[in-house]
Amino acid sequence: QFKVPVKYIGIGERMEDLQVFNRMEFVDSLFNQ
């Protein structure tokens, strides 16, 4: 809707928990079970 790219993804609550968002790794993690 806003066409804003995702640059980082949070895996926790602290600043240290931010990671660079990799869309291919994200999609792979959804389907590799």
ZAKOL-621354 format. One record per residue (C-alpha): residue number from 1; x, y, z; chain. Coordinates in nm, 4 decimals. Last residue first. Example, Ala and Ser with C-alpha at 12.3 -4.5 7.8 and 13.67 -1.06 7.14 Angstrom:
ZAKOL-621354
REC|2|1.3670|-0.1060|0.7140|A
REC|1|1.2300|-0.4500|0.7800|A
***
This chain:
ZAKOL-621354
REC|33|1.0254|-2.7023|0.7492|A
REC|32|1.1787|-2.5054|0.4660|A
REC|31|0.8815|-2.3106|0.3252|A
REC|30|0.8657|-2.0063|0.5527|A
REC|29|1.2423|-1.9961|0.6082|A
REC|28|1.2991|-1.9840|0.2320|A
REC|27|1.0723|-1.6789|0.2034|A
REC|26|1.2675|-1.4961|0.4754|A
REC|25|1.6045|-1.5953|0.3331|A
REC|24|1.4960|-1.4616|-0.0078|A
REC|23|1.3636|-1.1379|0.1436|A
REC|22|1.6833|-1.0555|0.3290|A
REC|21|1.6074|-0.8072|0.6055|A
REC|20|1.9154|-0.6689|0.7793|A
REC|19|1.8873|-0.7654|1.1436|A
REC|18|1.7583|-0.5813|1.4479|A
REC|17|1.7934|-0.7648|1.7797|A
REC|16|2.0841|-0.5479|1.8963|A
REC|15|1.8423|-0.2534|1.9101|A
REC|14|1.6469|-0.4428|2.1753|A
REC|13|1.2975|-0.5949|2.1663|A
REC|12|1.3481|-0.9149|1.9731|A
REC|11|1.3788|-1.0561|1.6219|A
REC|10|1.3359|-0.7208|1.4507|A
REC|9|1.3569|-0.6977|1.0735|A
REC|8|1.5499|-0.4363|0.8806|A
REC|7|1.5312|-0.2802|0.5346|A
REC|6|1.1661|-0.3366|0.4393|A
REC|5|1.0852|-0.1260|0.1342|A
REC|4|0.8091|0.1367|0.1543|A
REC|3|0.5493|0.0953|-0.1220|A
REC|2|0.2747|0.2489|0.0962|A
REC|1|0.0000|0.0000|0.0000|A
***
